[in-house]
Every structure is written in structure tokens, then in C-alpha cells.
């Protein structure tokens, strides 16, 4: 895939139909200009202000979590097997000093014992564990 943000972005109607996946770097180009691809034509979308694509620190954390989670959720279902939790947490080094023990994380992320970790609960738990997420107003655990 692309290793750095391109100057111009790409969005596609076909992504919502799961025919393709546009990488996050194309969704957040250096300039606020996007080519939008549909089944029959292309459109250009732009903004005169770079403020349109500014993200908060909480959004940046969520994007980092999405990238890591997506490595194990290849079909984009929004959940993964809990057997991937140790390697998923290892892939997030900036969280390591702030995480509770693995068994406690597993019970937070899978309280029903289904052996599935749902993305929304994962983001909520992980942002609450990260100092930047807590400072940015991430919802408290269980709230």
C-alpha cells in the first residue's frame, strides 16, 4: 500500500458496497482535495481551508487503533477472535505502559465470554487507557 499521505485523496462509492477498500492515507491527503469515484463518473471535491481535514488527538488515536484492529479483522466485520488480543496489544507500543494485565483486558473487552472482541468496545477501552485519550475526553470505562 501507500506509505505516505498523497497530495490528492480518493474516495469511492464502491467502498460502501465492499468492492474495494480505500486506504486511510488516501482519505486524509495533504491537500483538502479528493477525487470521488462512482460507478459511472468521477467528481472532484475540495475545500478552500485546510481546517476541513484537521483531526483531533482522539481521532488520531482512534485511527491508530483502527489500523491495528484491521490487521486481524480482514473482512471488516467489526470484531475479531480474542485469541488475537496478545498480538494486537503488542502492535500498540505506545499503550504498553498504561494497560492493565492481559486477563483483565480480556475480561473488559469480552465480558460475555464469547471469545470475540468488538471494535467499538476495543476503542472505548483503549482510549480510556491512553493518557491522550483520557485527556481528550474519551468516555470512561463502562460509560
Secondary structure as the mmCIF struct_conf table of DSSP 4:
data_model
#
loop_
_struct_conf.conf_type_id
_struct_conf.id
_struct_conf.beg_label_comp_id
_struct_conf.beg_label_asym_id
_struct_conf.beg_label_seq_id
_struct_conf.end_label_comp_id
_struct_conf.end_label_asym_id
_struct_conf.end_label_seq_id
BEND BEND1 UNK A 4 UNK A 4
BEND BEND2 UNK A 7 UNK A 8
STRN STRN1 UNK A 9 UNK A 12
HELX_RH_AL_P HELX_RH_AL_P1 UNK A 13 UNK A 16
TURN_TY1_P TURN_TY1_P1 UNK A 17 UNK A 18
BEND BEND3 UNK A 19 UNK A 19
HELX_RH_AL_P HELX_RH_AL_P2 UNK A 24 UNK A 27
BEND BEND4 UNK A 28 UNK A 28
BEND BEND5 UNK A 30 UNK A 32
STRN STRN2 UNK A 33 UNK A 37
BEND BEND6 UNK A 39 UNK A 40
STRN STRN3 UNK A 42 UNK A 46
BEND BEND7 UNK A 48 UNK A 48
HELX_RH_3T_P HELX_RH_3T_P1 UNK A 50 UNK A 53
HELX_RH_AL_P HELX_RH_AL_P3 UNK A 57 UNK A 70
TURN_TY1_P TURN_TY1_P2 UNK A 71 UNK A 72
TURN_TY1_P TURN_TY1_P3 UNK A 74 UNK A 75
BEND BEND8 UNK A 78 UNK A 78
STRN STRN4 UNK A 79 UNK A 81
HELX_RH_3T_P HELX_RH_3T_P2 UNK A 82 UNK A 84
HELX_RH_AL_P HELX_RH_AL_P4 UNK A 85 UNK A 90
TURN_TY1_P TURN_TY1_P4 UNK A 91 UNK A 91
HELX_RH_3T_P HELX_RH_3T_P3 UNK A 93 UNK A 98
HELX_LH_PP_P HELX_LH_PP_P1 UNK A 99 UNK A 101
HELX_RH_AL_P HELX_RH_AL_P5 UNK A 102 UNK A 109
TURN_TY1_P TURN_TY1_P5 UNK A 110 UNK A 112
BEND BEND9 UNK A 115 UNK A 115
STRN STRN5 UNK A 116 UNK A 118
HELX_RH_AL_P HELX_RH_AL_P6 UNK A 119 UNK A 129
BEND BEND10 UNK A 130 UNK A 130
HELX_RH_AL_P HELX_RH_AL_P7 UNK A 131 UNK A 135
TURN_TY1_P TURN_TY1_P6 UNK A 136 UNK A 137
HELX_LH_PP_P HELX_LH_PP_P2 UNK A 138 UNK A 140
TURN_TY1_P TURN_TY1_P7 UNK A 141 UNK A 142
#
